[in-house]
Amino acid sequence: MNERVIELKYSLIIEATADPNFFAFYSPDLEGFTSVGHSVEDCLYKAKWGMEEHISLLKERGLPIPEANPKPTVTIQNEVRLEIAP
């Protein structure tokens, strides 16, 4: 059996948007890390490398770096929409 492992240091949330060509993603463990992709696979790829770049930028700026999540999860869900009161 060939299992694929997603190696991320932080949890990731991928959200399907109203546009079927775009997915938004962010990490609840890594403040300020967010982006978009064209598929779930694209989001996973961009997240893996984007998290590393984000950490590098935090280091360069002397900002605190969150501890890696010992059990990171990947959640795929529908976009959370904010309701605006009339």
PDB file of N, CA, C and O in Angstrom, chain B, residues numbered from 101:
ATOM      1  N   MET B 101       0.848  -1.181   0.000  1.00  0.00           N
ATOM      2  CA  MET B 101       0.000   0.000   0.000  1.00  0.00           C
ATOM      3  C   MET B 101       0.892   1.242   0.000  1.00  0.00           C
ATOM      4  O   MET B 101       1.858   1.319   0.759  1.00  0.00           O
ATOM      5  N   ASN B 102       0.566   2.198  -0.844  1.00  0.00           N
ATOM      6  CA  ASN B 102       1.323   3.431  -0.956  1.00  0.00           C
ATOM      7  C   ASN B 102       0.506   4.564  -0.344  1.00  0.00           C
ATOM      8  O   ASN B 102      -0.473   5.016  -0.936  1.00  0.00           O
ATOM      9  N   GLU B 103       0.905   5.019   0.834  1.00  0.00           N
ATOM     10  CA  GLU B 103       0.195   6.103   1.505  1.00  0.00           C
ATOM     11  C   GLU B 103       0.956   7.407   1.310  1.00  0.00           C
ATOM     12  O   GLU B 103       2.184   7.443   1.392  1.00  0.00           O
ATOM     13  N   ARG B 104       0.223   8.459   1.056  1.00  0.00           N
ATOM     14  CA  ARG B 104       0.840   9.778   0.941  1.00  0.00           C
ATOM     15  C   ARG B 104       0.707  10.498   2.266  1.00  0.00           C
ATOM     16  O   ARG B 104      -0.367  10.538   2.867  1.00  0.00           O
ATOM     17  N   VAL B 105       1.804  11.057   2.705  1.00  0.00           N
ATOM     18  CA  VAL B 105       1.811  11.801   3.951  1.00  0.00           C
ATOM     19  C   VAL B 105       2.006  13.274   3.625  1.00  0.00           C
ATOM     20  O   VAL B 105       2.877  13.636   2.834  1.00  0.00           O
ATOM     21  N   ILE B 106       1.207  14.097   4.229  1.00  0.00           N
ATOM     22  CA  ILE B 106       1.326  15.540   4.064  1.00  0.00           C
ATOM     23  C   ILE B 106       2.158  16.046   5.228  1.00  0.00           C
ATOM     24  O   ILE B 106       1.745  15.966   6.385  1.00  0.00           O
ATOM     25  N   GLU B 107       3.321  16.562   4.915  1.00  0.00           N
ATOM     26  CA  GLU B 107       4.224  17.013   5.967  1.00  0.00           C
ATOM     27  C   GLU B 107       4.100  18.518   6.178  1.00  0.00           C
ATOM     28  O   GLU B 107       4.727  19.316   5.481  1.00  0.00           O
ATOM     29  N   LEU B 108       3.285  18.880   7.146  1.00  0.00           N
ATOM     30  CA  LEU B 108       3.124  20.277   7.523  1.00  0.00           C
ATOM     31  C   LEU B 108       3.495  20.416   8.991  1.00  0.00           C
ATOM     32  O   LEU B 108       3.266  19.501   9.783  1.00  0.00           O
ATOM     33  N   LYS B 109       4.065  21.557   9.356  1.00  0.00           N
ATOM     34  CA  LYS B 109       4.430  21.801  10.751  1.00  0.00           C
ATOM     35  C   LYS B 109       3.297  22.441  11.548  1.00  0.00           C
ATOM     36  O   LYS B 109       3.323  22.472  12.778  1.00  0.00           O
ATOM     37  N   TYR B 110       2.301  22.951  10.819  1.00  0.00           N
ATOM     38  CA  TYR B 110       1.177  23.630  11.445  1.00  0.00           C
ATOM     39  C   TYR B 110      -0.120  23.150  10.811  1.00  0.00           C
ATOM     40  O   TYR B 110      -0.122  22.682   9.673  1.00  0.00           O
ATOM     41  N   SER B 111      -1.218  23.264  11.542  1.00  0.00           N
ATOM     42  CA  SER B 111      -2.521  22.877  11.001  1.00  0.00           C
ATOM     43  C   SER B 111      -2.907  23.801   9.854  1.00  0.00           C
ATOM     44  O   SER B 111      -2.433  24.932   9.750  1.00  0.00           O
ATOM     45  N   LEU B 112      -3.782  23.283   8.998  1.00  0.00           N
ATOM     46  CA  LEU B 112      -4.188  24.025   7.811  1.00  0.00           C
ATOM     47  C   LEU B 112      -5.687  23.879   7.623  1.00  0.00           C
ATOM     48  O   LEU B 112      -6.238  22.789   7.779  1.00  0.00           O
ATOM     49  N   ILE B 113      -6.344  24.978   7.286  1.00  0.00           N
ATOM     50  CA  ILE B 113      -7.761  24.953   6.948  1.00  0.00           C
ATOM     51  C   ILE B 113      -7.890  25.423   5.502  1.00  0.00           C
ATOM     52  O   ILE B 113      -7.427  26.505   5.143  1.00  0.00           O
ATOM     53  N   ILE B 114      -8.523  24.594   4.682  1.00  0.00           N
ATOM     54  CA  ILE B 114      -8.765  24.909   3.280  1.00  0.00           C
ATOM     55  C   ILE B 114     -10.263  25.107   3.125  1.00  0.00           C
ATOM     56  O   ILE B 114     -11.055  24.261   3.539  1.00  0.00           O
ATOM     57  N   GLU B 115     -10.651  26.231   2.526  1.00  0.00           N
ATOM     58  CA  GLU B 115     -12.069  26.535   2.367  1.00  0.00           C
ATOM     59  C   GLU B 115     -12.446  26.622   0.894  1.00  0.00           C
ATOM     60  O   GLU B 115     -11.816  27.345   0.122  1.00  0.00           O
ATOM     61  N   ALA B 116     -13.487  25.872   0.512  1.00  0.00           N
ATOM     62  CA  ALA B 116     -14.061  25.991  -0.829  1.00  0.00           C
ATOM     63  C   ALA B 116     -14.788  27.327  -0.887  1.00  0.00           C
ATOM     64  O   ALA B 116     -15.475  27.708   0.061  1.00  0.00           O
ATOM     65  N   THR B 117     -14.638  28.032  -1.990  1.00  0.00           N
ATOM     66  CA  THR B 117     -15.292  29.335  -2.140  1.00  0.00           C
ATOM     67  C   THR B 117     -16.445  29.228  -3.140  1.00  0.00           C
ATOM     68  O   THR B 117     -16.652  28.179  -3.749  1.00  0.00           O
ATOM     69  N   ALA B 118     -17.176  30.302  -3.299  1.00  0.00           N
ATOM     70  CA  ALA B 118     -18.281  30.322  -4.262  1.00  0.00           C
ATOM     71  C   ALA B 118     -17.769  30.138  -5.689  1.00  0.00           C
ATOM     72  O   ALA B 118     -18.498  29.650  -6.553  1.00  0.00           O
ATOM     73  N   ASP B 119     -16.531  30.523  -5.934  1.00  0.00           N
ATOM     74  CA  ASP B 119     -15.905  30.340  -7.249  1.00  0.00           C
ATOM     75  C   ASP B 119     -15.228  28.970  -7.263  1.00  0.00           C
ATOM     76  O   ASP B 119     -14.286  28.753  -6.501  1.00  0.00           O
ATOM     77  N   PRO B 120     -15.677  28.046  -8.104  1.00  0.00           N
ATOM     78  CA  PRO B 120     -15.120  26.689  -8.094  1.00  0.00           C
ATOM     79  C   PRO B 120     -13.646  26.615  -8.508  1.00  0.00           C
ATOM     80  O   PRO B 120     -13.024  25.560  -8.391  1.00  0.00           O
ATOM     81  N   ASN B 121     -13.090  27.723  -8.987  1.00  0.00           N
ATOM     82  CA  ASN B 121     -11.687  27.741  -9.396  1.00  0.00           C
ATOM     83  C   ASN B 121     -10.736  28.209  -8.306  1.00  0.00           C
ATOM     84  O   ASN B 121      -9.525  28.258  -8.520  1.00  0.00           O
ATOM     85  N   PHE B 122     -11.269  28.555  -7.137  1.00  0.00           N
ATOM     86  CA  PHE B 122     -10.422  29.065  -6.066  1.00  0.00           C
ATOM     87  C   PHE B 122     -10.781  28.445  -4.724  1.00  0.00           C
ATOM     88  O   PHE B 122     -11.952  28.231  -4.409  1.00  0.00           O
ATOM     89  N   PHE B 123      -9.758  28.167  -3.953  1.00  0.00           N
ATOM     90  CA  PHE B 123      -9.877  27.719  -2.577  1.00  0.00           C
ATOM     91  C   PHE B 123      -9.015  28.657  -1.747  1.00  0.00           C
ATOM     92  O   PHE B 123      -7.905  29.004  -2.152  1.00  0.00           O
ATOM     93  N   ALA B 124      -9.516  29.067  -0.594  1.00  0.00           N
ATOM     94  CA  ALA B 124      -8.731  29.880   0.323  1.00  0.00           C
ATOM     95  C   ALA B 124      -8.141  28.957   1.377  1.00  0.00           C
ATOM     96  O   ALA B 124      -8.740  27.935   1.711  1.00  0.00           O
ATOM     97  N   PHE B 125      -6.972  29.308   1.903  1.00  0.00           N
ATOM     98  CA  PHE B 125      -6.424  28.510   3.002  1.00  0.00           C
ATOM     99  C   PHE B 125      -5.663  29.392   3.981  1.00  0.00           C
ATOM    100  O   PHE B 125      -5.157  30.459   3.634  1.00  0.00           O
ATOM    101  N   TYR B 126      -5.602  28.908   5.214  1.00  0.00           N
ATOM    102  CA  TYR B 126      -4.879  29.605   6.270  1.00  0.00           C
ATOM    103  C   TYR B 126      -4.516  28.607   7.357  1.00  0.00           C
ATOM    104  O   TYR B 126      -5.029  27.489   7.398  1.00  0.00           O
ATOM    105  N   SER B 127      -3.618  29.038   8.240  1.00  0.00           N
ATOM    106  CA  SER B 127      -3.245  28.192   9.368  1.00  0.00           C
ATOM    107  C   SER B 127      -3.688  28.860  10.662  1.00  0.00           C
ATOM    108  O   SER B 127      -3.302  29.997  10.931  1.00  0.00           O
ATOM    109  N   PRO B 128      -4.497  28.170  11.472  1.00  0.00           N
ATOM    110  CA  PRO B 128      -4.885  28.742  12.762  1.00  0.00           C
ATOM    111  C   PRO B 128      -3.703  28.778  13.746  1.00  0.00           C
ATOM    112  O   PRO B 128      -3.767  29.452  14.774  1.00  0.00           O
ATOM    113  N   ASP B 129      -2.627  28.050  13.423  1.00  0.00           N
ATOM    114  CA  ASP B 129      -1.447  27.997  14.292  1.00  0.00           C
ATOM    115  C   ASP B 129      -0.413  29.063  13.948  1.00  0.00           C
ATOM    116  O   ASP B 129       0.479  29.344  14.748  1.00  0.00           O
ATOM    117  N   LEU B 130      -0.529  29.658  12.759  1.00  0.00           N
ATOM    118  CA  LEU B 130       0.507  30.544  12.244  1.00  0.00           C
ATOM    119  C   LEU B 130      -0.138  31.866  11.831  1.00  0.00           C
ATOM    120  O   LEU B 130      -0.568  32.029  10.690  1.00  0.00           O
ATOM    121  N   GLU B 131      -0.199  32.796  12.766  1.00  0.00           N
ATOM    122  CA  GLU B 131      -0.899  34.064  12.547  1.00  0.00           C
ATOM    123  C   GLU B 131      -0.374  34.781  11.299  1.00  0.00           C
ATOM    124  O   GLU B 131       0.833  34.900  11.091  1.00  0.00           O
ATOM    125  N   GLY B 132      -1.312  35.253  10.480  1.00  0.00           N
ATOM    126  CA  GLY B 132      -0.961  36.017   9.298  1.00  0.00           C
ATOM    127  C   GLY B 132      -0.696  35.177   8.062  1.00  0.00           C
ATOM    128  O   GLY B 132      -0.455  35.725   6.986  1.00  0.00           O
ATOM    129  N   PHE B 133      -0.736  33.858   8.194  1.00  0.00           N
ATOM    130  CA  PHE B 133      -0.466  32.993   7.043  1.00  0.00           C
ATOM    131  C   PHE B 133      -1.772  32.645   6.352  1.00  0.00           C
ATOM    132  O   PHE B 133      -2.628  31.971   6.924  1.00  0.00           O
ATOM    133  N   THR B 134      -1.918  33.112   5.116  1.00  0.00           N
ATOM    134  CA  THR B 134      -3.117  32.857   4.337  1.00  0.00           C
ATOM    135  C   THR B 134      -2.788  32.980   2.856  1.00  0.00           C
ATOM    136  O   THR B 134      -1.864  33.703   2.484  1.00  0.00           O
ATOM    137  N   SER B 135      -3.526  32.290   2.021  1.00  0.00           N
ATOM    138  CA  SER B 135      -3.325  32.377   0.580  1.00  0.00           C
ATOM    139  C   SER B 135      -4.487  31.709  -0.139  1.00  0.00           C
ATOM    140  O   SER B 135      -5.478  31.329   0.484  1.00  0.00           O
ATOM    141  N   VAL B 136      -4.361  31.569  -1.452  1.00  0.00           N
ATOM    142  CA  VAL B 136      -5.379  30.900  -2.258  1.00  0.00           C
ATOM    143  C   VAL B 136      -4.711  29.900  -3.193  1.00  0.00           C
ATOM    144  O   VAL B 136      -3.529  30.011  -3.518  1.00  0.00           O
ATOM    145  N   GLY B 137      -5.507  28.919  -3.613  1.00  0.00           N
ATOM    146  CA  GLY B 137      -5.050  27.933  -4.579  1.00  0.00           C
ATOM    147  C   GLY B 137      -6.181  27.588  -5.523  1.00  0.00           C
ATOM    148  O   GLY B 137      -7.325  27.992  -5.315  1.00  0.00           O
ATOM    149  N   HIS B 138      -5.853  26.837  -6.564  1.00  0.00           N
ATOM    150  CA  HIS B 138      -6.849  26.465  -7.571  1.00  0.00           C
ATOM    151  C   HIS B 138      -7.459  25.091  -7.327  1.00  0.00           C
ATOM    152  O   HIS B 138      -8.413  24.709  -8.004  1.00  0.00           O
ATOM    153  N   SER B 139      -6.921  24.346  -6.372  1.00  0.00           N
ATOM    154  CA  SER B 139      -7.433  23.019  -6.020  1.00  0.00           C
ATOM    155  C   SER B 139      -6.947  22.704  -4.608  1.00  0.00           C
ATOM    156  O   SER B 139      -6.098  23.409  -4.063  1.00  0.00           O
ATOM    157  N   VAL B 140      -7.485  21.655  -4.030  1.00  0.00           N
ATOM    158  CA  VAL B 140      -7.022  21.241  -2.702  1.00  0.00           C
ATOM    159  C   VAL B 140      -5.538  20.889  -2.769  1.00  0.00           C
ATOM    160  O   VAL B 140      -4.762  21.274  -1.894  1.00  0.00           O
ATOM    161  N   GLU B 141      -5.148  20.155  -3.815  1.00  0.00           N
ATOM    162  CA  GLU B 141      -3.746  19.769  -3.964  1.00  0.00           C
ATOM    163  C   GLU B 141      -2.841  20.987  -4.107  1.00  0.00           C
ATOM    164  O   GLU B 141      -1.748  21.022  -3.542  1.00  0.00           O
ATOM    165  N   ASP B 142      -3.294  21.987  -4.863  1.00  0.00           N
ATOM    166  CA  ASP B 142      -2.528  23.216  -5.039  1.00  0.00           C
ATOM    167  C   ASP B 142      -2.365  23.933  -3.694  1.00  0.00           C
ATOM    168  O   ASP B 142      -1.293  24.455  -3.390  1.00  0.00           O
ATOM    169  N   CYS B 143      -3.427  23.954  -2.902  1.00  0.00           N
ATOM    170  CA  CYS B 143      -3.365  24.585  -1.577  1.00  0.00           C
ATOM    171  C   CYS B 143      -2.352  23.871  -0.683  1.00  0.00           C
ATOM    172  O   CYS B 143      -1.569  24.519   0.011  1.00  0.00           O
ATOM    173  N   LEU B 144      -2.366  22.546  -0.698  1.00  0.00           N
ATOM    174  CA  LEU B 144      -1.430  21.783   0.123  1.00  0.00           C
ATOM    175  C   LEU B 144       0.013  22.075  -0.277  1.00  0.00           C
ATOM    176  O   LEU B 144       0.874  22.273   0.581  1.00  0.00           O
ATOM    177  N   TYR B 145       0.273  22.099  -1.578  1.00  0.00           N
ATOM    178  CA  TYR B 145       1.621  22.376  -2.075  1.00  0.00           C
ATOM    179  C   TYR B 145       2.052  23.785  -1.674  1.00  0.00           C
ATOM    180  O   TYR B 145       3.146  23.982  -1.145  1.00  0.00           O
ATOM    181  N   LYS B 146       1.174  24.773  -1.934  1.00  0.00           N
ATOM    182  CA  LYS B 146       1.506  26.160  -1.608  1.00  0.00           C
ATOM    183  C   LYS B 146       1.670  26.353  -0.101  1.00  0.00           C
ATOM    184  O   LYS B 146       2.521  27.127   0.338  1.00  0.00           O
ATOM    185  N   ALA B 147       0.862  25.656   0.685  1.00  0.00           N
ATOM    186  CA  ALA B 147       0.941  25.795   2.141  1.00  0.00           C
ATOM    187  C   ALA B 147       2.269  25.264   2.666  1.00  0.00           C
ATOM    188  O   ALA B 147       2.900  25.895   3.514  1.00  0.00           O
ATOM    189  N   LYS B 148       2.692  24.116   2.168  1.00  0.00           N
ATOM    190  CA  LYS B 148       3.955  23.526   2.644  1.00  0.00           C
ATOM    191  C   LYS B 148       5.101  24.514   2.461  1.00  0.00           C
ATOM    192  O   LYS B 148       5.845  24.782   3.405  1.00  0.00           O
ATOM    193  N   TRP B 149       5.248  25.053   1.264  1.00  0.00           N
ATOM    194  CA  TRP B 149       6.362  25.963   0.985  1.00  0.00           C
ATOM    195  C   TRP B 149       6.092  27.353   1.541  1.00  0.00           C
ATOM    196  O   TRP B 149       7.018  28.037   1.977  1.00  0.00           O
ATOM    197  N   GLY B 150       4.837  27.775   1.531  1.00  0.00           N
ATOM    198  CA  GLY B 150       4.499  29.092   2.056  1.00  0.00           C
ATOM    199  C   GLY B 150       4.738  29.212   3.554  1.00  0.00           C
ATOM    200  O   GLY B 150       5.157  30.265   4.034  1.00  0.00           O
ATOM    201  N   MET B 151       4.474  28.139   4.294  1.00  0.00           N
ATOM    202  CA  MET B 151       4.723  28.161   5.741  1.00  0.00           C
ATOM    203  C   MET B 151       6.209  28.349   6.012  1.00  0.00           C
ATOM    204  O   MET B 151       6.586  29.092   6.919  1.00  0.00           O
ATOM    205  N   GLU B 152       7.047  27.688   5.242  1.00  0.00           N
ATOM    206  CA  GLU B 152       8.492  27.836   5.423  1.00  0.00           C
ATOM    207  C   GLU B 152       8.934  29.269   5.130  1.00  0.00           C
ATOM    208  O   GLU B 152       9.751  29.831   5.860  1.00  0.00           O
ATOM    209  N   GLU B 153       8.398  29.854   4.071  1.00  0.00           N
ATOM    210  CA  GLU B 153       8.727  31.247   3.741  1.00  0.00           C
ATOM    211  C   GLU B 153       8.232  32.202   4.827  1.00  0.00           C
ATOM    212  O   GLU B 153       8.919  33.158   5.187  1.00  0.00           O
ATOM    213  N   HIS B 154       7.021  31.928   5.348  1.00  0.00           N
ATOM    214  CA  HIS B 154       6.447  32.770   6.402  1.00  0.00           C
ATOM    215  C   HIS B 154       7.340  32.745   7.647  1.00  0.00           C
ATOM    216  O   HIS B 154       7.595  33.785   8.255  1.00  0.00           O
ATOM    217  N   ILE B 155       7.810  31.559   8.017  1.00  0.00           N
ATOM    218  CA  ILE B 155       8.707  31.416   9.176  1.00  0.00           C
ATOM    219  C   ILE B 155      10.005  32.189   8.929  1.00  0.00           C
ATOM    220  O   ILE B 155      10.511  32.858   9.830  1.00  0.00           O
ATOM    221  N   SER B 156      10.540  32.096   7.713  1.00  0.00           N
ATOM    222  CA  SER B 156      11.769  32.829   7.377  1.00  0.00           C
ATOM    223  C   SER B 156      11.580  34.328   7.542  1.00  0.00           C
ATOM    224  O   SER B 156      12.457  35.018   8.061  1.00  0.00           O
ATOM    225  N   LEU B 157      10.426  34.832   7.095  1.00  0.00           N
ATOM    226  CA  LEU B 157      10.145  36.263   7.241  1.00  0.00           C
ATOM    227  C   LEU B 157      10.027  36.667   8.711  1.00  0.00           C
ATOM    228  O   LEU B 157      10.519  37.721   9.116  1.00  0.00           O
ATOM    229  N   LEU B 158       9.369  35.818   9.503  1.00  0.00           N
ATOM    230  CA  LEU B 158       9.271  36.112  10.938  1.00  0.00           C
ATOM    231  C   LEU B 158      10.659  36.183  11.561  1.00  0.00           C
ATOM    232  O   LEU B 158      10.934  37.081  12.356  1.00  0.00           O
ATOM    233  N   LYS B 159      11.543  35.237  11.206  1.00  0.00           N
ATOM    234  CA  LYS B 159      12.919  35.226  11.731  1.00  0.00           C
ATOM    235  C   LYS B 159      13.657  36.499  11.332  1.00  0.00           C
ATOM    236  O   LYS B 159      14.299  37.139  12.165  1.00  0.00           O
ATOM    237  N   GLU B 160      13.560  36.867  10.041  1.00  0.00           N
ATOM    238  CA  GLU B 160      14.237  38.068   9.539  1.00  0.00           C
ATOM    239  C   GLU B 160      13.815  39.311  10.300  1.00  0.00           C
ATOM    240  O   GLU B 160      14.628  40.199  10.555  1.00  0.00           O
ATOM    241  N   ARG B 161      12.538  39.370  10.662  1.00  0.00           N
ATOM    242  CA  ARG B 161      12.004  40.555  11.341  1.00  0.00           C
ATOM    243  C   ARG B 161      12.118  40.474  12.858  1.00  0.00           C
ATOM    244  O   ARG B 161      11.694  41.388  13.565  1.00  0.00           O
ATOM    245  N   GLY B 162      12.688  39.383  13.356  1.00  0.00           N
ATOM    246  CA  GLY B 162      12.861  39.229  14.799  1.00  0.00           C
ATOM    247  C   GLY B 162      11.556  39.011  15.541  1.00  0.00           C
ATOM    248  O   GLY B 162      11.457  39.315  16.730  1.00  0.00           O
ATOM    249  N   LEU B 163      10.558  38.490  14.853  1.00  0.00           N
ATOM    250  CA  LEU B 163       9.257  38.240  15.469  1.00  0.00           C
ATOM    251  C   LEU B 163       9.194  36.827  16.030  1.00  0.00           C
ATOM    252  O   LEU B 163       9.928  35.949  15.577  1.00  0.00           O
ATOM    253  N   PRO B 164       8.326  36.598  17.013  1.00  0.00           N
ATOM    254  CA  PRO B 164       8.227  35.262  17.605  1.00  0.00           C
ATOM    255  C   PRO B 164       7.727  34.233  16.588  1.00  0.00           C
ATOM    256  O   PRO B 164       6.884  34.525  15.740  1.00  0.00           O
ATOM    257  N   ILE B 165       8.270  33.030  16.701  1.00  0.00           N
ATOM    258  CA  ILE B 165       7.882  31.933  15.820  1.00  0.00           C
ATOM    259  C   ILE B 165       7.115  30.911  16.653  1.00  0.00           C
ATOM    260  O   ILE B 165       7.642  30.387  17.635  1.00  0.00           O
ATOM    261  N   PRO B 166       5.865  30.625  16.264  1.00  0.00           N
ATOM    262  CA  PRO B 166       5.075  29.655  17.024  1.00  0.00           C
ATOM    263  C   PRO B 166       5.716  28.264  16.993  1.00  0.00           C
ATOM    264  O   PRO B 166       6.338  27.876  16.004  1.00  0.00           O
ATOM    265  N   GLU B 167       5.553  27.535  18.076  1.00  0.00           N
ATOM    266  CA  GLU B 167       6.020  26.150  18.122  1.00  0.00           C
ATOM    267  C   GLU B 167       5.267  25.343  17.079  1.00  0.00           C
ATOM    268  O   GLU B 167       4.081  25.572  16.844  1.00  0.00           O
ATOM    269  N   ALA B 168       5.949  24.407  16.460  1.00  0.00           N
ATOM    270  CA  ALA B 168       5.293  23.515  15.509  1.00  0.00           C
ATOM    271  C   ALA B 168       4.213  22.727  16.234  1.00  0.00           C
ATOM    272  O   ALA B 168       4.368  22.379  17.404  1.00  0.00           O
ATOM    273  N   ASN B 169       3.139  22.451  15.545  1.00  0.00           N
ATOM    274  CA  ASN B 169       2.034  21.682  16.110  1.00  0.00           C
ATOM    275  C   ASN B 169       2.437  20.204  16.075  1.00  0.00           C
ATOM    276  O   ASN B 169       2.735  19.679  15.002  1.00  0.00           O
ATOM    277  N   PRO B 170       2.453  19.522  17.232  1.00  0.00           N
ATOM    278  CA  PRO B 170       2.870  18.119  17.239  1.00  0.00           C
ATOM    279  C   PRO B 170       1.919  17.194  16.482  1.00  0.00           C
ATOM    280  O   PRO B 170       2.319  16.116  16.041  1.00  0.00           O
ATOM    281  N   LYS B 171       0.678  17.608  16.334  1.00  0.00           N
ATOM    282  CA  LYS B 171      -0.309  16.816  15.594  1.00  0.00           C
ATOM    283  C   LYS B 171      -1.120  17.733  14.680  1.00  0.00           C
ATOM    284  O   LYS B 171      -2.309  17.952  14.912  1.00  0.00           O
ATOM    285  N   PRO B 172      -0.476  18.269  13.638  1.00  0.00           N
ATOM    286  CA  PRO B 172      -1.204  19.180  12.760  1.00  0.00           C
ATOM    287  C   PRO B 172      -2.304  18.456  11.992  1.00  0.00           C
ATOM    288  O   PRO B 172      -2.178  17.280  11.649  1.00  0.00           O
ATOM    289  N   THR B 173      -3.371  19.176  11.734  1.00  0.00           N
ATOM    290  CA  THR B 173      -4.491  18.614  10.974  1.00  0.00           C
ATOM    291  C   THR B 173      -4.722  19.445   9.719  1.00  0.00           C
ATOM    292  O   THR B 173      -4.342  20.614   9.649  1.00  0.00           O
ATOM    293  N   VAL B 174      -5.350  18.822   8.735  1.00  0.00           N
ATOM    294  CA  VAL B 174      -5.795  19.518   7.535  1.00  0.00           C
ATOM    295  C   VAL B 174      -7.306  19.384   7.505  1.00  0.00           C
ATOM    296  O   VAL B 174      -7.837  18.273   7.487  1.00  0.00           O
ATOM    297  N   THR B 175      -7.999  20.515   7.501  1.00  0.00           N
ATOM    298  CA  THR B 175      -9.454  20.543   7.469  1.00  0.00           C
ATOM    299  C   THR B 175      -9.889  21.174   6.151  1.00  0.00           C
ATOM    300  O   THR B 175      -9.401  22.236   5.764  1.00  0.00           O
ATOM    301  N   ILE B 176     -10.809  20.505   5.476  1.00  0.00           N
ATOM    302  CA  ILE B 176     -11.370  21.043   4.241  1.00  0.00           C
ATOM    303  C   ILE B 176     -12.846  21.313   4.503  1.00  0.00           C
ATOM    304  O   ILE B 176     -13.595  20.418   4.895  1.00  0.00           O
ATOM    305  N   GLN B 177     -13.248  22.544   4.282  1.00  0.00           N
ATOM    306  CA  GLN B 177     -14.626  22.929   4.604  1.00  0.00           C
ATOM    307  C   GLN B 177     -15.120  23.966   3.608  1.00  0.00           C
ATOM    308  O   GLN B 177     -14.352  24.491   2.802  1.00  0.00           O
ATOM    309  N   ASN B 178     -16.404  24.248   3.677  1.00  0.00           N
ATOM    310  CA  ASN B 178     -16.974  25.332   2.892  1.00  0.00           C
ATOM    311  C   ASN B 178     -16.566  26.654   3.509  1.00  0.00           C
ATOM    312  O   ASN B 178     -16.306  26.742   4.709  1.00  0.00           O
ATOM    313  N   GLU B 179     -16.515  27.664   2.688  1.00  0.00           N
ATOM    314  CA  GLU B 179     -16.138  29.005   3.137  1.00  0.00           C
ATOM    315  C   GLU B 179     -17.072  29.457   4.251  1.00  0.00           C
ATOM    316  O   GLU B 179     -18.288  29.282   4.169  1.00  0.00           O
ATOM    317  N   VAL B 180     -16.491  30.036   5.286  1.00  0.00           N
ATOM    318  CA  VAL B 180     -17.287  30.597   6.365  1.00  0.00           C
ATOM    319  C   VAL B 180     -17.629  32.027   5.970  1.00  0.00           C
ATOM    320  O   VAL B 180     -16.747  32.862   5.765  1.00  0.00           O
ATOM    321  N   ARG B 181     -18.911  32.288   5.869  1.00  0.00           N
ATOM    322  CA  ARG B 181     -19.345  33.620   5.454  1.00  0.00           C
ATOM    323  C   ARG B 181     -19.843  34.396   6.656  1.00  0.00           C
ATOM    324  O   ARG B 181     -20.558  33.867   7.507  1.00  0.00           O
ATOM    325  N   LEU B 182     -19.456  35.647   6.711  1.00  0.00           N
ATOM    326  CA  LEU B 182     -19.910  36.521   7.790  1.00  0.00           C
ATOM    327  C   LEU B 182     -21.243  37.136   7.397  1.00  0.00           C
ATOM    328  O   LEU B 182     -21.420  37.622   6.280  1.00  0.00           O
ATOM    329  N   GLU B 183     -22.171  37.104   8.334  1.00  0.00           N
ATOM    330  CA  GLU B 183     -23.462  37.726   8.079  1.00  0.00           C
ATOM    331  C   GLU B 183     -23.405  39.171   8.567  1.00  0.00           C
ATOM    332  O   GLU B 183     -22.943  39.452   9.672  1.00  0.00           O
ATOM    333  N   ILE B 184     -23.878  40.067   7.732  1.00  0.00           N
ATOM    334  CA  ILE B 184     -23.863  41.485   8.083  1.00  0.00           C
ATOM    335  C   ILE B 184     -25.272  41.881   8.510  1.00  0.00           C
ATOM    336  O   ILE B 184     -26.247  41.673   7.787  1.00  0.00           O
ATOM    337  N   ALA B 185     -25.346  42.446   9.682  1.00  0.00           N
ATOM    338  CA  ALA B 185     -26.649  42.871  10.207  1.00  0.00           C
ATOM    339  C   ALA B 185     -27.202  44.017   9.364  1.00  0.00           C
ATOM    340  O   ALA B 185     -26.447  44.877   8.910  1.00  0.00           O
ATOM    341  N   PRO B 186     -28.517  44.030   9.156  1.00  0.00           N
ATOM    342  CA  PRO B 186     -29.125  45.109   8.350  1.00  0.00           C
ATOM    343  C   PRO B 186     -29.075  46.452   9.046  1.00  0.00           C
ATOM    344  O   PRO B 186     -29.544  47.449   8.498  1.00  0.00           O
TER     345      PRO B 186
END
